[in-house]
Amino acid sequence: MNLEYFIAKRVAASGQQSFARLIIRIAIVAIALSMTVMIVATSLIRGFKNEISSKMFGFWGHIHIMDTNVNRSFESVPIDINQSFYPHLDTIEKVTYLDKMRVAGVEVSEELVAQETYGGIKHIQVFAHKPGIIKTKDEFEGIILKGISTDFDWEYLEDYLMEGRPIALQDSMPSRDIIISQQTANRLQLKLQDKFTIHFVQDGEQLKRRLQVCGIYKTGIEEYDKRFALVDIRQIQGILGWSEQEVGGFEVFIDDIRDLEPLTEHIYIEEIPTNLFALNSKDKFDSIFQWLGLQDINEKVIIMLMIIVAIINMITALMILILERTNMIGILKALGNTNYNIRKIFLYYAGYIILTGLFWGNLIGCLLCFLQKQFKIVKLSEADYYLSVAPIEFNLWAILALNIGTLVLTLLFLIIPTYLVTQITPVKAIRFK
């Protein structure tokens, strides 16, 4: 039998009411509170980042393939649709690339090693852009039309289609359907089936098209909602004087966001001709993704602070427990127990306290996350945060890592206060009251 563990269990099961017991309960509450905050913060930040990233990539795709001469005014430069990579790019599965060795996202070696992506290319589709001005009876507003074709993946947009239906892309002639954002519909007082005129300027001439609202979407990302509308790509091809074999570019969707950089490089170097280039959405909308990256810092700061709180409370509790059990320590030393074995008793007891706190912390933290996920209790300002509800994403591995990390780090720091045991002599300890 493990004597130290047995004594630690007897001490923990003691029903003695004392100041030390109160301190120990406070330590359990501190551990539970720290774990609750860490679970909620991690789940919230992960959910926040993934929801916004999903909206960004869902609307734009992960990687854009465009002409090297493209400008920044959303005016498309024509590309021949007959490319060697289209539509076969989505048959690419995992690719091998060279990168520095990383563990948990941290570089551990400067040497380049062969690595494999987590997934491959999921989908590729064509697009074209053309800015114009919407004119109604009483209002007008600038808009950027995004032309889509029959290869467009509606899976993403259907989640954000508030009213109406997808664009009916007919084979015979260009569709006059248009999907506008709810923000645009509210400003221009438009509803489903309403018709309006969009004016364009092309080669010094004014052109116009009469379109009908078939759907209204809302992503919550103001940069998209106030600027973009979806139309049949043939409408844009006709305005720009292109043939049906010319498009503005290709949007590429990948299986795993962790492969964004290596797959962008692979497409650029291995798959596309030299007159085209590949740009991922993180580079294109750098400011938004930098802002999202700051959430990682917030998460790390919260976790560090909560672990420090747990460690300080446990050190205090353990020191009080050692002082309260001075008499027991003296008796154990008199019976021949070593300092090492006696210190193990208090580390076992500390482990019991930490595990009790972790149990309640996990229970409360997961319960709060579940309630938020199911009932959407906490609301957000969509204009400021791009989301109307605080999102939650459970990650069992992340929660497990938090538990193991808290347990290990706290126990390591508790080795220091157990050094008090070595300063207690049997004669003085037995006489201690």
C-alpha positions as semicolon CSV with decimal commas, in nm:
position;residue;x (nm);y (nm);z (nm)
1;M;0,000;0,000;0,000
2;N;0,114;0,355;-0,073
3;L;0,139;0,493;0,282
4;E;0,166;0,858;0,177
5;Y;-0,144;0,831;-0,040
6;F;-0,334;0,657;0,242
7;I;-0,248;0,931;0,493
8;A;-0,337;1,202;0,242
9;K;-0,680;1,041;0,193
10;R;-0,737;1,026;0,569
11;V;-0,642;1,391;0,605
12;A;-0,868;1,490;0,317
13;A;-1,159;1,291;0,463
14;S;-1,115;1,446;0,806
15;G;-1,429;1,618;0,924
16;Q;-1,239;1,857;1,150
17;Q;-1,375;2,211;1,131
18;S;-1,089;2,458;1,131
19;F;-0,956;2,768;0,966
20;A;-0,749;2,547;0,737
21;R;-1,064;2,375;0,611
22;L;-1,207;2,715;0,517
23;I;-0,890;2,805;0,329
24;I;-0,898;2,473;0,145
25;R;-1,257;2,533;0,037
26;I;-1,155;2,876;-0,089
27;A;-0,871;2,711;-0,284
28;I;-1,116;2,464;-0,443
29;V;-1,345;2,754;-0,539
30;A;-1,047;2,943;-0,687
31;I;-0,943;2,643;-0,895
32;A;-1,302;2,589;-1,011
33;L;-1,346;2,957;-1,098
34;S;-1,017;2,965;-1,288
35;M;-1,106;2,656;-1,490
36;T;-1,457;2,789;-1,560
37;V;-1,318;3,118;-1,693
38;M;-1,055;2,939;-1,906
39;I;-1,310;2,701;-2,062
40;V;-1,558;2,979;-2,138
41;A;-1,288;3,212;-2,273
42;T;-1,131;2,944;-2,493
43;S;-1,467;2,825;-2,629
44;L;-1,583;3,180;-2,690
45;I;-1,265;3,299;-2,865
46;R;-1,246;2,985;-3,080
47;G;-1,611;3,021;-3,175
48;F;-1,566;3,390;-3,246
49;K;-1,266;3,335;-3,474
50;N;-1,418;3,040;-3,658
51;E;-1,755;3,209;-3,717
52;I;-1,599;3,523;-3,863
53;S;-1,344;3,325;-4,065
54;S;-1,626;3,109;-4,199
55;K;-1,813;3,418;-4,313
56;M;-1,503;3,568;-4,472
57;F;-1,399;3,255;-4,657
58;G;-1,752;3,153;-4,742
59;F;-1,817;3,478;-4,927
60;W;-1,476;3,513;-5,093
61;G;-1,330;3,167;-5,101
62;H;-0,995;3,084;-4,945
63;I;-0,773;3,158;-5,245
64;H;-0,820;3,387;-5,548
65;I;-0,660;3,323;-5,883
66;M;-0,647;3,639;-6,094
67;D;-0,454;3,811;-6,370
68;T;-0,131;3,977;-6,261
69;N;-0,258;4,309;-6,404
70;V;-0,570;4,323;-6,188
71;N;-0,631;4,660;-6,021
72;R;-0,773;4,739;-5,679
73;S;-1,101;4,904;-5,788
74;F;-1,278;4,568;-5,828
75;E;-1,265;4,611;-6,205
76;S;-1,196;4,266;-6,341
77;V;-0,923;4,186;-6,593
78;P;-1,044;3,909;-6,826
79;I;-0,898;3,559;-6,797
80;D;-0,967;3,277;-7,038
81;I;-1,183;3,018;-6,862
82;N;-1,009;2,740;-7,052
83;Q;-0,724;2,678;-6,811
84;S;-0,539;2,353;-6,743
85;F;-0,632;2,371;-6,373
86;Y;-1,005;2,440;-6,421
87;P;-1,218;2,265;-6,312
88;H;-0,975;1,985;-6,221
89;L;-0,805;2,176;-5,937
90;D;-1,056;2,034;-5,689
91;T;-0,916;1,684;-5,748
92;I;-0,597;1,777;-5,560
93;E;-0,582;1,602;-5,226
94;K;-0,297;1,626;-4,976
95;V;0,026;1,787;-5,096
96;T;0,378;1,771;-4,954
97;Y;0,568;2,092;-4,878
98;L;0,876;2,211;-4,689
99;D;0,843;2,411;-4,370
100;K;1,005;2,458;-4,030
101;M;0,920;2,201;-3,766
102;R;0,652;2,329;-3,529
103;V;0,505;2,188;-3,208
104;A;0,174;2,340;-3,092
105;G;0,232;2,624;-3,338
106;V;0,579;2,708;-3,202
107;E;0,891;2,672;-3,416
108;V;1,128;2,418;-3,263
109;S;1,382;2,396;-3,545
110;E;1,519;2,620;-3,819
111;E;1,569;2,323;-4,048
112;L;1,313;2,273;-4,324
113;V;1,142;1,935;-4,314
114;A;0,889;1,768;-4,547
115;Q;0,530;1,801;-4,422
116;E;0,189;1,708;-4,556
117;T;-0,124;1,920;-4,564
118;Y;-0,428;1,818;-4,361
119;G;-0,651;1,820;-4,668
120;G;-0,668;1,935;-5,029
121;I;-0,879;2,148;-5,266
122;K;-1,252;2,131;-5,201
123;H;-1,401;2,343;-5,480
124;I;-1,320;2,597;-5,752
125;Q;-1,559;2,845;-5,915
126;V;-1,543;3,146;-6,147
127;F;-1,635;3,506;-6,068
128;A;-1,624;3,859;-6,207
129;H;-1,678;4,203;-6,050
130;K;-1,830;4,523;-6,183
131;P;-1,912;4,838;-5,979
132;G;-2,231;5,025;-6,057
133;I;-2,501;5,252;-5,910
134;I;-2,845;5,128;-5,808
135;K;-3,120;5,374;-5,901
136;T;-3,471;5,350;-5,756
137;K;-3,754;5,602;-5,764
138;D;-3,633;5,787;-5,456
139;E;-3,281;5,661;-5,379
140;F;-2,951;5,564;-5,540
141;E;-2,645;5,389;-5,405
142;G;-2,310;5,248;-5,519
143;I;-2,281;4,871;-5,539
144;I;-2,034;4,610;-5,661
145;L;-2,186;4,325;-5,857
146;K;-2,027;3,986;-5,813
147;G;-2,100;3,764;-6,109
148;I;-2,141;3,391;-6,046
149;S;-2,191;3,094;-6,276
150;T;-2,337;2,745;-6,262
151;D;-2,035;2,618;-6,066
152;F;-2,120;2,847;-5,772
153;D;-2,146;2,661;-5,439
154;W;-2,468;2,774;-5,270
155;E;-2,401;2,580;-4,949
156;Y;-2,251;2,880;-4,771
157;L;-2,491;3,151;-4,888
158;E;-2,804;2,949;-4,813
159;D;-2,722;2,981;-4,442
160;Y;-2,734;3,361;-4,475
161;L;-3,019;3,392;-4,724
162;M;-3,283;3,569;-4,515
163;E;-3,551;3,574;-4,784
164;G;-3,605;3,448;-5,137
165;R;-3,417;3,193;-5,343
166;P;-3,087;3,142;-5,531
167;I;-3,037;3,296;-5,873
168;A;-3,200;3,096;-6,153
169;L;-2,910;3,043;-6,394
170;Q;-3,068;2,949;-6,726
171;D;-2,882;2,804;-7,021
172;S;-3,050;3,010;-7,290
173;M;-3,004;3,369;-7,171
174;P;-2,856;3,570;-6,882
175;S;-3,073;3,574;-6,570
176;R;-3,204;3,910;-6,450
177;D;-3,214;3,792;-6,088
178;I;-3,009;3,971;-5,825
179;I;-2,944;3,892;-5,459
180;I;-2,886;4,201;-5,245
181;S;-2,800;4,239;-4,878
182;Q;-3,057;4,319;-4,614
183;Q;-2,863;4,640;-4,544
184;T;-2,899;4,749;-4,907
185;A;-3,267;4,647;-4,911
186;N;-3,340;4,855;-4,601
187;R;-3,157;5,164;-4,724
188;L;-3,321;5,156;-5,067
189;Q;-3,656;5,027;-4,936
190;L;-3,649;4,723;-5,163
191;K;-3,820;4,387;-5,114
192;L;-3,851;4,057;-5,300
193;Q;-3,967;4,081;-5,662
194;D;-3,893;4,456;-5,676
195;K;-3,727;4,574;-5,996
196;F;-3,470;4,851;-6,024
197;T;-3,207;4,985;-6,264
198;I;-2,830;4,964;-6,217
199;H;-2,619;5,218;-6,407
200;F;-2,262;5,147;-6,523
201;V;-1,986;5,338;-6,695
202;Q;-1,787;5,136;-6,948
203;D;-1,541;5,281;-7,201
204;G;-1,682;5,630;-7,144
205;E;-2,039;5,519;-7,212
206;Q;-2,327;5,491;-6,968
207;L;-2,498;5,151;-6,962
208;K;-2,787;5,026;-6,754
209;R;-2,952;4,697;-6,667
210;R;-3,296;4,626;-6,524
211;L;-3,278;4,358;-6,253
212;Q;-3,524;4,194;-6,014
213;V;-3,463;4,106;-5,647
214;C;-3,484;3,729;-5,602
215;G;-3,315;3,704;-5,264
216;I;-3,193;3,904;-4,964
217;Y;-2,887;3,793;-4,766
218;K;-2,721;3,901;-4,443
219;T;-2,372;3,792;-4,336
220;G;-2,332;4,050;-4,058
221;I;-1,998;4,166;-4,205
222;E;-2,065;4,526;-4,296
223;E;-1,780;4,544;-4,549
224;Y;-1,964;4,284;-4,757
225;D;-2,325;4,362;-4,686
226;K;-2,311;4,730;-4,778
227;R;-2,111;4,679;-5,099
228;F;-2,188;4,351;-5,274
229;A;-2,474;4,193;-5,466
230;L;-2,480;3,867;-5,664
231;V;-2,586;3,840;-6,029
232;D;-2,547;3,607;-6,324
233;I;-2,187;3,640;-6,447
234;R;-2,318;3,677;-6,804
235;Q;-2,465;4,016;-6,710
236;I;-2,117;4,139;-6,622
237;Q;-1,962;3,974;-6,928
238;G;-2,212;4,158;-7,147
239;I;-2,148;4,495;-6,982
240;L;-1,770;4,455;-7,010
241;G;-1,790;4,330;-7,368
242;W;-1,642;3,990;-7,282
243;S;-1,723;3,657;-7,435
244;E;-1,869;3,378;-7,222
245;Q;-1,520;3,222;-7,219
246;E;-1,377;3,517;-7,023
247;V;-1,404;3,556;-6,645
248;G;-1,256;3,782;-6,378
249;G;-1,089;3,504;-6,183
250;F;-1,131;3,182;-5,987
251;E;-1,225;3,130;-5,623
252;V;-1,073;2,826;-5,456
253;F;-1,207;2,658;-5,141
254;I;-0,988;2,425;-4,936
255;D;-1,067;2,147;-4,688
256;D;-0,871;2,276;-4,389
257;I;-0,789;2,638;-4,304
258;R;-0,454;2,527;-4,157
259;D;-0,341;2,450;-4,513
260;L;-0,407;2,803;-4,642
261;E;-0,044;2,913;-4,682
262;P;0,106;2,588;-4,823
263;L;-0,183;2,536;-5,068
264;T;-0,166;2,899;-5,184
265;E;0,205;2,851;-5,256
266;H;0,144;2,516;-5,423
267;I;-0,123;2,660;-5,654
268;Y;0,091;2,962;-5,740
269;I;0,407;2,765;-5,814
270;E;0,280;2,433;-5,945
271;E;-0,069;2,477;-6,092
272;I;-0,123;2,814;-6,261
273;P;0,056;2,981;-6,556
274;T;0,295;3,274;-6,507
275;N;0,043;3,537;-6,620
276;L;-0,179;3,455;-6,320
277;F;-0,117;3,482;-5,947
278;A;-0,277;3,332;-5,636
279;L;-0,371;3,541;-5,332
280;N;-0,540;3,408;-5,019
281;S;-0,809;3,596;-4,830
282;K;-0,588;3,649;-4,525
283;D;-0,348;3,854;-4,736
284;K;-0,629;4,032;-4,917
285;F;-0,808;4,136;-4,597
286;D;-0,506;4,160;-4,372
287;S;-0,653;4,411;-4,123
288;I;-0,950;4,190;-4,033
289;F;-0,736;3,882;-3,982
290;Q;-0,481;4,078;-3,779
291;W;-0,768;4,184;-3,556
292;L;-0,873;3,819;-3,524
293;G;-0,514;3,729;-3,442
294;L;-0,526;3,964;-3,143
295;Q;-0,789;3,736;-2,990
296;D;-0,516;3,472;-2,951
297;I;-0,325;3,714;-2,729
298;N;-0,638;3,778;-2,522
299;E;-0,688;3,404;-2,480
300;K;-0,328;3,349;-2,366
301;V;-0,344;3,641;-2,119
302;I;-0,668;3,513;-1,966
303;I;-0,532;3,159;-1,929
304;M;-0,205;3,283;-1,774
305;L;-0,389;3,504;-1,524
306;M;-0,627;3,227;-1,422
307;I;-0,342;2,977;-1,374
308;I;-0,153;3,233;-1,161
309;V;-0,464;3,286;-0,946
310;A;-0,497;2,908;-0,901
311;I;-0,128;2,868;-0,811
312;I;-0,128;3,152;-0,556
313;N;-0,439;3,021;-0,384
314;M;-0,304;2,666;-0,374
315;I;0,033;2,779;-0,232
316;T;-0,149;2,970;0,044
317;A;-0,376;2,677;0,124
318;L;-0,090;2,427;0,131
319;M;0,125;2,641;0,360
320;I;-0,164;2,676;0,606
321;L;-0,229;2,304;0,586
322;I;0,137;2,224;0,662
323;L;0,141;2,461;0,960
324;E;-0,183;2,313;1,093
325;R;-0,042;1,960;1,064
326;T;0,291;2,040;1,230
327;N;0,219;1,796;1,511
328;M;0,144;1,517;1,261
329;I;0,464;1,593;1,072
330;G;0,667;1,565;1,391
331;I;0,514;1,228;1,479
332;L;0,578;1,094;1,127
333;K;0,942;1,206;1,144
334;A;0,980;1,047;1,485
335;L;0,852;0,722;1,336
336;G;1,124;0,731;1,074
337;N;0,952;0,892;0,774
338;T;1,176;1,101;0,551
339;N;1,113;1,459;0,445
340;Y;1,054;1,336;0,090
341;N;0,778;1,096;0,194
342;I;0,606;1,355;0,413
343;R;0,618;1,612;0,134
344;K;0,451;1,355;-0,093
345;I;0,160;1,338;0,155
346;F;0,091;1,708;0,112
347;L;0,136;1,693;-0,265
348;Y;-0,119;1,410;-0,277
349;Y;-0,356;1,624;-0,070
350;A;-0,292;1,922;-0,298
351;G;-0,365;1,701;-0,598
352;Y;-0,698;1,603;-0,441
353;I;-0,787;1,971;-0,389
354;I;-0,689;2,061;-0,746
355;L;-0,881;1,770;-0,900
356;T;-1,190;1,862;-0,697
357;G;-1,166;2,220;-0,820
358;L;-1,109;2,104;-1,179
359;F;-1,415;1,880;-1,161
360;W;-1,644;2,163;-1,057
361;G;-1,475;2,406;-1,293
362;N;-1,528;2,174;-1,591
363;L;-1,887;2,108;-1,489
364;I;-1,977;2,476;-1,450
365;G;-1,775;2,593;-1,752
366;C;-1,920;2,333;-1,988
367;L;-2,270;2,400;-1,854
368;L;-2,237;2,775;-1,919
369;C;-2,107;2,708;-2,271
370;F;-2,391;2,464;-2,338
371;L;-2,653;2,715;-2,221
372;Q;-2,504;2,987;-2,441
373;K;-2,484;2,755;-2,743
374;Q;-2,842;2,633;-2,702
375;F;-3,026;2,944;-2,584
376;K;-2,799;3,227;-2,716
377;I;-2,820;3,422;-2,392
378;V;-2,534;3,668;-2,454
379;K;-2,601;3,905;-2,744
380;L;-2,345;4,115;-2,934
381;S;-2,354;4,429;-3,143
382;E;-2,334;4,295;-3,497
383;A;-2,203;4,627;-3,628
384;D;-1,901;4,604;-3,397
385;Y;-1,836;4,229;-3,375
386;Y;-1,984;4,095;-3,706
387;L;-2,196;3,856;-3,496
388;S;-2,530;3,903;-3,323
389;V;-2,472;3,627;-3,065
390;A;-2,161;3,524;-2,872
391;P;-2,052;3,202;-3,047
392;I;-1,930;2,891;-2,866
393;E;-1,712;2,616;-3,006
394;F;-1,630;2,316;-2,788
395;N;-1,288;2,164;-2,841
396;L;-1,236;1,857;-2,623
397;W;-0,861;1,850;-2,686
398;A;-0,824;2,215;-2,585
399;I;-1,025;2,159;-2,266
400;L;-0,821;1,847;-2,187
401;A;-0,498;2,043;-2,240
402;L;-0,622;2,316;-2,004
403;N;-0,695;2,059;-1,734
404;I;-0,363;1,878;-1,768
405;G;-0,168;2,204;-1,790
406;T;-0,336;2,350;-1,482
407;L;-0,282;2,031;-1,281
408;V;0,084;1,988;-1,377
409;L;0,185;2,356;-1,343
410;T;0,012;2,397;-1,009
411;L;0,166;2,082;-0,863
412;L;0,512;2,187;-0,983
413;F;0,483;2,521;-0,806
414;L;0,352;2,349;-0,492
415;I;0,683;2,164;-0,453
416;I;0,828;2,490;-0,317
417;P;0,597;2,538;-0,012
418;T;0,637;2,171;0,084
419;Y;0,999;2,262;0,164
420;L;0,858;2,386;0,499
421;V;0,836;2,021;0,600
422;T;1,217;1,997;0,611
423;Q;1,233;2,285;0,862
424;I;1,015;2,109;1,118
425;T;1,201;1,904;1,384
426;P;1,028;1,613;1,561
427;V;1,082;1,736;1,918
428;K;0,946;2,087;1,860
429;A;0,668;1,962;1,632
430;I;0,530;1,708;1,883
431;R;0,520;1,981;2,148
432;F;0,359;2,223;1,899
433;K;0,002;2,323;1,986
